[in-house]
Amino acid sequence: MKILVVGLNYSPELTGIGKYTGEMAEWFAAQGHEVRVVTAPPYYPQWVVQKPYKSYAYKMELINGVVVYRCPIFVPKNITTLTRLIHLISFALSSFPLLLRQLFWRPDIVINPVPSLFSSPMCALVSRLCGAKSILHIQDYEIDAMFGLGMANEGFVGKVARVFERLVLRSFDRVSTISLSMMNKARQKTVDEDKLIFFPNWSDTSFFKGAVCSEALRNSLAVPAGNKMILYSGNVGDKQGLEQVVEAAEYFKDQPYYFVIVGDGSGKEKLKSLVLERSLQNIGFSPLLALEQLPTLLASADCHLVIQKKGVADAVLPSKLTNIMAVGGNAVITAEADTELGLLCKNYVGIAELVEPENVEALTWGIKNVLAMDSPNQVAIAYARDNIDADKVLNDFECELKALL
């Protein structure tokens, strides 16, 4: 197959949507398909374009068998609702000329991971012009997340956004998404049942198999000897509500617990300031580690934190959880009981500890319970092996593409 992937985020971004889009494209290339990607230069989660890429230039490169086209993009230093919108629109505009060029290549399939929905109408148009089938792959319901985070209200602008989203959903041949609750949400948004594809995020379980705790790594993260390591690893942004991690660290300041926040993002400096204000000595920060260190990092933690705000859990399924389960980690998840994460904990008893979001008392209670659990978590390992192994998930999706053609 000739597969065109159009998305805002891509490798070498180590977290979030870019990680999965990159792995998907390279997997398809490894199976012998021709794959092209139209994307932006890597900037996430630091919100700074990585060197040697430039935010204002077009660039073509070949990465692991995939032809990658990079488009200019505006990356804001101060992230607000307005600057985020400009950021998304800039990619939609700069990517359109490259999309038109692909008409001469004539792809069989056009896959559009979102966000950003702003580029989706162009993807649907190009797929129709060249006779390709189109798939909208929803990693985030960005309109819902926008309202859930209070970035917009349900007034006139909200109504326009809902209409735009509905039109985009109807313009693709198929709509795929990463969780059962997100599929239900697609149905609520009037997507026909025969158009839906379940395409969950995955983990390379073989990559994490056999990972063990490393005292050297714990020492490099300043974890005192004999302390329990409580880890948050991933994007340090607004939708997580990580201020409660700082509050939990303050609650446990007299206990042999050390909190580590590994990652970057728009909220990192604010968290550091909060730690300084409270003179906390039991919490530290680290930038993202190299990918090859990830299994050891996850295996070295006694407790993992999967933190989200209220109203976000159904719109955003945290990608970090798949790797935590693959390594057999014990996790505290903050989510409502009726969300995908809540149902996961209900249906697979012992897979993680579910607590109410934005409730520090509940979070501290969950941490105590997780530290008392057996390690490694065999329920989590079995779930990862049977449900989210990378080869299994991507093979199933490849079959969906072939059936669509």
Buried (B, 14 or more C-beta within 10 A) or exposed (E): BBBBBBBBBBBEBBBBBBBBBBBBBBBBBEEEBBBBBBBBBBBBBBBEBEEEBEBEEBEEEEBBBBBBBBBBBBBBEEBEEEBBBEBBBBBBBBBBEBBEEBBEEEBBBBBBBBBBBBBBBBBBBBBBEBEBBBBBBBBBBBBBBBBBBEBBEEEEEBEEBBEBBBEBBBBBBBBBBBBBBBBBBBEEBEBEEEBBBBBBBBBBBEBBBEBEBBEEBBEEBBBEEEBBBBBBBBBBBBBBBBBBBBBBBBBBBEBEBBBBBBBBBBBBEEBBEBBEEBEBEBBBBBEBBEEEBBBBBBBBBBBBBBBBBBBBBBBBBBBBBBBBBBBBBBBBBBBBEEBBBBBBBEEBEEBBBBBBBBBBEBBBBBBBBBBEBEBBBEBBBBBBBEBBBBEBBBEEBBEBBEEBE
